């Protein structure tokens, strides 16, 4: 199997921040509520950007994803939202839409402007947080995340990953980037709340270890012997889903953004075992800012491979950087393995 990390010194490497915002023009904002153990993450830019989507999980929760098909009228979006809260979290996109409208942004329909804000949610209602709210908090969290947007942002137990869990450890929010020899940049952003596990058996080694760059999630490399892992560890409580965005500055149309999202799902399957189950809502958005032309079909192949590798790395970083909090129902990787 080709491993990008084996050749990254001669063929590229992470961007300056090792975040999705290494794709110039993109910004990310996080907001979280420690009491409810949940939050929201928003991806924005100064101008609308092209987006596609692909769903591989059996239990997705989404808003406005139908309009991302290549045959739809609207070809670009104003923001993308990842949120906790299951169906309640879909309201986070309304808060982002309100904030965009206040800035006069949105798809023009005569004199009116309608912000286009697709979103996806994960289920974090059983993570020990107080969900007995009198009013849905996600619209507020969406506004707060929009206001917090910037090129630099926190990872781990924050934003849409604030209350995320995996089968064995706390999940979280992760990101990673890669600059190809062509100069194109690819980045990934993910909220990891998987039915499966990001680590091998009960040890510290990440399934994504073959793709790690510069010790970004502990530098353990792959486990020398995985043993017989015939029955992967899972959390069968119905509370799952990993939702992600992969982005590039390569000029892609909506159908090509969808292909980028499809390719990126390989990274999810490499980093989480099992993934794409009937109980997960696993979904990937593909994004293009259109800043750099793509010369030929081979460039699209490398973009897809980079997207998959970035997503695998981002998933491991999310779990590696998770932090403990009062009332947690699962340990963090760092607490469990003392690193």
Residue, then its C-alpha position, 0 to 999 in steps of 0.5 A: x500500500x502506498x503511504x504518503x508519509x513515506x515520501x512526504x519530504x520529497x513530494x509535499x507535507x502539511x501546511x503551515x498550521x496543519x489545519x483545514x484553514x491552510x486552504x487559503x480563504x477558509x476559516x473555522x469557528x467553534x462554540x461549545x457548552x460545557x454543561x450540555x457537553x456539546x457544540x458546533x463547528x462552522x466552516x466559512x469563507x469571505x465569498x461563497x464556495x463550491x461544495x458536494x457531499x457523500x453519505x456512507x453511514x446508515x443513520x445520517x442527519x442533515x440539512x440542505x444537502x440535497x441542493x449540493x447535487x450537481x443538477x441543482x440550481x444553487x452551485x455554491x454555499x455560504x457556510x457548512x455546519x457540523x454540530x452535536x445534538x442529533x436532530x436538535x443540532x440541525x438548528x445550529x445552521x439557522x443561527x449561522x444563517x442569521x449571522x450571514x443574513x446580518x452581513x447581507x450575504x446569501x443567494x440572491x433571489x430578486x431583492x432578497x438574499x438567502x444564506x445557503x448553509x448545509x449542515x450535518x449532525x452527530x448523536x451526543x445525547x448520552x455522553x453525560x451532559x445535561x440535556x434537559x434544556x428549556x430552549x434548544x441551545x444550538x441556534x445560539x451555538x451556531x451564532x457563537x461559532x460563526x463569530x469565533x471563526x478564524x484561521x487558527x482554532x482549537x482541536x480535541x474536546x471543542x466545537x462539534x467534537x465537544x461531547x463526542x465519543x468512540x467505542x473506547x475513548x473520547x472522540x473530538x474535533x480533528x483537522x490536518x492538511x497536506x500540500x501536494x507537489x503541484x502546490x495544491x492544498x488539501x485539508x480535512x476537518x472532522x468531528x469523531x463520534x464513531x460507533x467503532x474505535x480509532x485505536x487498535x484493540x485496547x492499546x494506544x496505537x491508532x489505526x491511522x498510524x501509517x499515515x502520521x506525519x511528524x508525530x502529530x498524534x503521538x508518534x507511536x507508529x503502527x503496532x507491530x502485531x495487531x493480534x487477531x482483531x476479529x470482533x472490533x470494539x463498538x458502542x452499540x447505544x445508537x449514539x454515533x456518527x463521524x461527520x467531516x469536511x475535506x477542502x482544497x484550493x483546486x478549482x473543482x465543480x460540484x460533481x468533482x467536489x462530490x468525488x473528493x468527498x467519496x475518496x475521503x471516505x477511504x480515510x474514515x475507513x482506515x482510521x475507524x474500525x468499523x465505519x460506515x455502519x447502519x448505526x453511524x451517519x458518516x458523511x463527508x462534505x467536499x469543498x473547493x475554493x477554486x483558487x488554483x486550476x487543476x491541470x489534468x485528471x491525474x491531479x484529481x486522483x492525487x487530490x482524492x488520495x490526499x483527502x483520504x490521508x488528511x481525513x485519517x490523520x485528522x480523525x486520529x488527532x481528534x482522539x489524541x487531543x481530547x481532554x477530560x471534563x467533569x461527568x465524562x463517561x469515557x476516558x481520554x487517550x492521554x489519560x488512558x495511556x499517560x502521554 
